[in-house]
Amino acid sequence: EFETYKTFVDLFNKANKKYNKKQYIIPYFIAAHPGCTLEDMYKLSLYLKENHLQLKQVQSYIPLPLTLSEAMYYSGYNVFNLKKLHIPNQEERAMQRALLQPHLKTNHRLLQKALKKLGKEKMFYKLTKY
């Protein structure tokens, strides 16, 4: 859940303030993880924009052998509750990544396609302008 990340950031910032430290979080996100949807990436993109974060490092999910996420990727099921998972195809994988880096002009075509698919075409300008 993304709330876990937000909680971590809040605790991190409070600890820095309490101990008068100047430390920074450098976010590194993975797009297209099993179960992740375009809507999920869109919401994350809005969070990043609202918090003035431009991701430099984004990785598209790669199934690694002998991991739980690999089992979910190939089976299409959540290994913890056996519920069916959304597994993004190649095109959606690229669109999810573009949503995490809307500031890159090379992503604009895919970003427009993703936003159209979500019915949020009007958000293009908001996401791409910093």
Secondary structure, DSSP 8 states (H G I E B T S, - for coil): -HHHHHHHHHHHHHHHHHTT--------EEES-TT--HHHHHHHHHHHHHTT---S-EEE----TTSHHHHHHHH-B-TTT--B-----HHHHHHHHHHH-TT-GGGHHHHHHHHHHHT-GGGHHHHH--
